[in-house]
C-alpha cells in the first residue's frame, strides 16, 4: 500500500533523494536487515548525505518529513 506513495516521492524529489528497495527474503536483504537492525516491512530508514542514519519509520512513511529532511541537508 505504501508503494505508490514511495514511487510518487521518488519522482517528485528526483536526484535529491535516492531510494533503495530491499527484499527481506533475499540473502542481501536479510544481511542488510541484520546490519541495520530491521525485521519488519515496510521499514524506512533515512540516511543523510554522509550515510548517517537520521531517523526511521515502521509501516508508514511521512512524506513531509522526507521532504523536510532532504531540504535541510
PyMOL CGO cylinders between C-alpha atoms (Angstrom):
from pymol import cmd
from pymol.cgo import CYLINDER

trace = [
    CYLINDER, 0.00, 0.00, 0.00, 2.93, 2.37, 0.52, 0.3, 1, 1, 1, 1, 1, 1,
    CYLINDER, 2.93, 2.37, 0.52, 4.49, 1.65, -2.86, 0.3, 1, 1, 1, 1, 1, 1,
    CYLINDER, 4.49, 1.65, -2.86, 2.54, 4.36, -4.76, 0.3, 1, 1, 1, 1, 1, 1,
    CYLINDER, 2.54, 4.36, -4.76, 3.50, 6.91, -2.08, 0.3, 1, 1, 1, 1, 1, 1,
    CYLINDER, 3.50, 6.91, -2.08, 7.18, 5.98, -2.32, 0.3, 1, 1, 1, 1, 1, 1,
    CYLINDER, 7.18, 5.98, -2.32, 7.08, 5.99, -6.14, 0.3, 1, 1, 1, 1, 1, 1,
    CYLINDER, 7.08, 5.99, -6.14, 5.46, 9.43, -6.19, 0.3, 1, 1, 1, 1, 1, 1,
    CYLINDER, 5.46, 9.43, -6.19, 8.01, 10.79, -3.71, 0.3, 1, 1, 1, 1, 1, 1,
    CYLINDER, 8.01, 10.79, -3.71, 10.86, 9.34, -5.75, 0.3, 1, 1, 1, 1, 1, 1,
    CYLINDER, 10.86, 9.34, -5.75, 9.55, 11.00, -8.92, 0.3, 1, 1, 1, 1, 1, 1,
    CYLINDER, 9.55, 11.00, -8.92, 8.93, 14.30, -7.16, 0.3, 1, 1, 1, 1, 1, 1,
    CYLINDER, 8.93, 14.30, -7.16, 12.33, 14.52, -5.44, 0.3, 1, 1, 1, 1, 1, 1,
    CYLINDER, 12.33, 14.52, -5.44, 14.34, 13.37, -8.46, 0.3, 1, 1, 1, 1, 1, 1,
    CYLINDER, 14.34, 13.37, -8.46, 18.07, 13.16, -7.87, 0.3, 1, 1, 1, 1, 1, 1,
    CYLINDER, 18.07, 13.16, -7.87, 17.76, 14.83, -4.47, 0.3, 1, 1, 1, 1, 1, 1,
    CYLINDER, 17.76, 14.83, -4.47, 16.62, 11.53, -2.97, 0.3, 1, 1, 1, 1, 1, 1,
    CYLINDER, 16.62, 11.53, -2.97, 17.90, 8.02, -3.53, 0.3, 1, 1, 1, 1, 1, 1,
    CYLINDER, 17.90, 8.02, -3.53, 15.51, 5.23, -2.63, 0.3, 1, 1, 1, 1, 1, 1,
    CYLINDER, 15.51, 5.23, -2.63, 16.86, 1.71, -2.25, 0.3, 1, 1, 1, 1, 1, 1,
    CYLINDER, 16.86, 1.71, -2.25, 14.33, -1.08, -2.10, 0.3, 1, 1, 1, 1, 1, 1,
    CYLINDER, 14.33, -1.08, -2.10, 15.27, -4.36, -0.48, 0.3, 1, 1, 1, 1, 1, 1,
    CYLINDER, 15.27, -4.36, -0.48, 13.53, -7.69, -0.40, 0.3, 1, 1, 1, 1, 1, 1,
    CYLINDER, 13.53, -7.69, -0.40, 13.98, -9.03, 3.12, 0.3, 1, 1, 1, 1, 1, 1,
    CYLINDER, 13.98, -9.03, 3.12, 13.57, -12.56, 1.77, 0.3, 1, 1, 1, 1, 1, 1,
    CYLINDER, 13.57, -12.56, 1.77, 16.68, -12.31, -0.44, 0.3, 1, 1, 1, 1, 1, 1,
    CYLINDER, 16.68, -12.31, -0.44, 20.11, -13.03, 1.04, 0.3, 1, 1, 1, 1, 1, 1,
    CYLINDER, 20.11, -13.03, 1.04, 21.26, -9.42, 0.59, 0.3, 1, 1, 1, 1, 1, 1,
    CYLINDER, 21.26, -9.42, 0.59, 18.07, -8.10, 2.17, 0.3, 1, 1, 1, 1, 1, 1,
    CYLINDER, 18.07, -8.10, 2.17, 18.47, -10.40, 5.16, 0.3, 1, 1, 1, 1, 1, 1,
    CYLINDER, 18.47, -10.40, 5.16, 22.11, -9.41, 5.54, 0.3, 1, 1, 1, 1, 1, 1,
    CYLINDER, 22.11, -9.41, 5.54, 21.30, -5.70, 5.48, 0.3, 1, 1, 1, 1, 1, 1,
    CYLINDER, 21.30, -5.70, 5.48, 18.35, -6.29, 7.81, 0.3, 1, 1, 1, 1, 1, 1,
    CYLINDER, 18.35, -6.29, 7.81, 20.77, -7.74, 10.33, 0.3, 1, 1, 1, 1, 1, 1,
    CYLINDER, 20.77, -7.74, 10.33, 23.27, -4.92, 9.79, 0.3, 1, 1, 1, 1, 1, 1,
    CYLINDER, 23.27, -4.92, 9.79, 20.71, -2.13, 10.18, 0.3, 1, 1, 1, 1, 1, 1,
    CYLINDER, 20.71, -2.13, 10.18, 18.53, -3.96, 12.70, 0.3, 1, 1, 1, 1, 1, 1,
    CYLINDER, 18.53, -3.96, 12.70, 15.21, -4.14, 10.91, 0.3, 1, 1, 1, 1, 1, 1,
    CYLINDER, 15.21, -4.14, 10.91, 12.86, -7.10, 10.79, 0.3, 1, 1, 1, 1, 1, 1,
    CYLINDER, 12.86, -7.10, 10.79, 9.53, -5.65, 9.74, 0.3, 1, 1, 1, 1, 1, 1,
    CYLINDER, 9.53, -5.65, 9.74, 8.33, -4.42, 6.38, 0.3, 1, 1, 1, 1, 1, 1,
    CYLINDER, 8.33, -4.42, 6.38, 8.00, -1.82, 5.35, 0.3, 1, 1, 1, 1, 1, 1,
    CYLINDER, 8.00, -1.82, 5.35, 10.80, -0.15, 7.28, 0.3, 1, 1, 1, 1, 1, 1,
    CYLINDER, 10.80, -0.15, 7.28, 12.03, 3.21, 6.06, 0.3, 1, 1, 1, 1, 1, 1,
    CYLINDER, 12.03, 3.21, 6.06, 15.46, 4.39, 7.13, 0.3, 1, 1, 1, 1, 1, 1,
    CYLINDER, 15.46, 4.39, 7.13, 16.59, 7.91, 6.23, 0.3, 1, 1, 1, 1, 1, 1,
    CYLINDER, 16.59, 7.91, 6.23, 20.32, 8.48, 5.90, 0.3, 1, 1, 1, 1, 1, 1,
    CYLINDER, 20.32, 8.48, 5.90, 21.95, 11.86, 5.40, 0.3, 1, 1, 1, 1, 1, 1,
    CYLINDER, 21.95, 11.86, 5.40, 24.39, 12.58, 2.58, 0.3, 1, 1, 1, 1, 1, 1,
    CYLINDER, 24.39, 12.58, 2.58, 27.22, 11.16, 4.73, 0.3, 1, 1, 1, 1, 1, 1,
    CYLINDER, 27.22, 11.16, 4.73, 25.46, 7.83, 5.27, 0.3, 1, 1, 1, 1, 1, 1,
    CYLINDER, 25.46, 7.83, 5.27, 24.50, 8.54, 8.87, 0.3, 1, 1, 1, 1, 1, 1,
    CYLINDER, 24.50, 8.54, 8.87, 21.07, 7.36, 9.93, 0.3, 1, 1, 1, 1, 1, 1,
    CYLINDER, 21.07, 7.36, 9.93, 18.85, 10.30, 10.82, 0.3, 1, 1, 1, 1, 1, 1,
    CYLINDER, 18.85, 10.30, 10.82, 15.55, 8.57, 11.52, 0.3, 1, 1, 1, 1, 1, 1,
    CYLINDER, 15.55, 8.57, 11.52, 13.45, 5.50, 10.74, 0.3, 1, 1, 1, 1, 1, 1,
    CYLINDER, 13.45, 5.50, 10.74, 9.80, 4.71, 10.38, 0.3, 1, 1, 1, 1, 1, 1,
    CYLINDER, 9.80, 4.71, 10.38, 7.94, 1.41, 10.52, 0.3, 1, 1, 1, 1, 1, 1,
    CYLINDER, 7.94, 1.41, 10.52, 4.85, 0.76, 8.44, 0.3, 1, 1, 1, 1, 1, 1,
    CYLINDER, 4.85, 0.76, 8.44, 4.16, 4.25, 7.19, 0.3, 1, 1, 1, 1, 1, 1,
    CYLINDER, 4.16, 4.25, 7.19, 6.18, 6.97, 5.55, 0.3, 1, 1, 1, 1, 1, 1,
    CYLINDER, 6.18, 6.97, 5.55, 5.74, 10.62, 6.45, 0.3, 1, 1, 1, 1, 1, 1,
    CYLINDER, 5.74, 10.62, 6.45, 6.41, 12.28, 3.09, 0.3, 1, 1, 1, 1, 1, 1,
    CYLINDER, 6.41, 12.28, 3.09, 6.53, 15.75, 4.66, 0.3, 1, 1, 1, 1, 1, 1,
    CYLINDER, 6.53, 15.75, 4.66, 9.30, 14.57, 6.95, 0.3, 1, 1, 1, 1, 1, 1,
    CYLINDER, 9.30, 14.57, 6.95, 11.23, 13.17, 3.99, 0.3, 1, 1, 1, 1, 1, 1,
    CYLINDER, 11.23, 13.17, 3.99, 10.87, 16.44, 2.07, 0.3, 1, 1, 1, 1, 1, 1,
    CYLINDER, 10.87, 16.44, 2.07, 11.94, 18.44, 5.10, 0.3, 1, 1, 1, 1, 1, 1,
    CYLINDER, 11.94, 18.44, 5.10, 14.92, 16.18, 5.77, 0.3, 1, 1, 1, 1, 1, 1,
    CYLINDER, 14.92, 16.18, 5.77, 16.11, 16.44, 2.17, 0.3, 1, 1, 1, 1, 1, 1,
    CYLINDER, 16.11, 16.44, 2.17, 15.83, 20.23, 2.03, 0.3, 1, 1, 1, 1, 1, 1,
    CYLINDER, 15.83, 20.23, 2.03, 17.69, 20.77, 5.31, 0.3, 1, 1, 1, 1, 1, 1,
    CYLINDER, 17.69, 20.77, 5.31, 20.77, 18.94, 4.12, 0.3, 1, 1, 1, 1, 1, 1,
]
cmd.load_cgo(trace, "trace")
